[in-house]
């Protein structure tokens, strides 16, 4: 069930938190309850998957809030969000839609699956580029860009756009989606403004001379470095895709910027200045009231979301970002379509997503490793060329979809296995994962290596088994 949220300013005025009377006591328990019920919690890139805003029992049916009076009775266990079949994740589809006033388009500009891991408390975001080819209409076996799926199905039957888009995304990613939320450009801008802007570290400077403005274009520029962005600036940063500088002129670069903006928004929302500020909370409600559609949610969902927010606020959880573009999975999953302009599709063939599912399963299981995504070169340093080649094949099977290459023989007389990074601590986690698998504690570059070899991120030197004193004694006896 899809929900359109529409709260009038007059109703918002009625919903202000209660004030104390002259004796310092609340005016009424009912007033206090209304104040609580009206609290908005936007849980976007958390993978919690709910936009929750509601106005009391009087209007629950209007906004799709599934209210059960029995939910107010104390329950024996804590409420939980819906989870996937593994019981480890809650996944939400976050959608940004292009509804510019002069074009009235219904194409989705942003498609992100945000996944919350209950065991690690980490969040993984997976973006699907708008030009990804998929079967957008369940009634016809034909493929089109995935950003048209919502429009195709919504025009066929009002209210079917988002549920069908959810099914398409589940098919592509293999991730079961429990919630979805769609916001348009105006709501996006107003939401960021309502929290006072977001801090974003712009990775690369770039200029876009073809940023859409009405029926024409305008110039937008960004300089590298951390900066505070208001809603309009964040929107331009998230949507630009025509720059010719620093690799920022693609839909894939744009997807990464969108994830960066969502992470920054999540960080602002999790601050005490926002969560404990009734004015900002009500401002968020006002910002999105006419600009959002959400899946059905319940009082249990809201309470469970609040509990997760509390955990995240005080935890050391991390967010990881991935894009299903031609670089994903060591360039083995997705390729540019030669027959359709500006489109991409699975290398295995249209509608064939098994490899993508396998890759994302590995990503969810070990997001830090696949986020670092190092280039790994293996060298024979004494183990033997054939043996080193076979060991490389073993590594490629265990660490699938990483860039692992057997290069050459460097030495024939060195002992032991060494795993080290040529780029300081940038790939420390990956080095530890590889050394653990190879059962070696040698994670520093040995003295006999005086260069950066082929300038790979991580080097593995496979030497022969070291001869220990005990072995020498046994051989002499």
Secondary structure, DSSP 8 states (H G I E B T S, - for coil): -EEE----HHHHHHTS---B-TTS-BS-HHHHHHHHHT--EEE-TTTT-EEE----GGGHHHHTEE--GGGGS--SS-------TTSSEEEEEEEEE---TTT----EEEEEEEEEETTT--EEEEE--TTBEE---TTS---EEGGGHHHHHHHHSTT-HHHHHHHHHHHHH-----EEEEEEHHHHHHHHHHTT-EEEEE-S-EEEEEEEETTEEEEEEE-SEEEEE-HHHHHHHHH-----STT-SSHHHHHHHHHHHHHHHHHHHTSHHHHT-HHHHHHHHHHHTTSEEEE-EEHHHHHHHHHHHHHHHTS---EEEEE-STTHHHHTSEEE-SSSTT-EEETT-TT--HHHHHHHHHHHH-HHHHHH--EEEEEESSS-HHHHHHHHHHHHHHTTTSEEEEEEE--SS-BSEEEEESSTTTTHHHHHHHHHHHT----S--TT--S-TT--SEEEEE-B----HHHHHHHH-
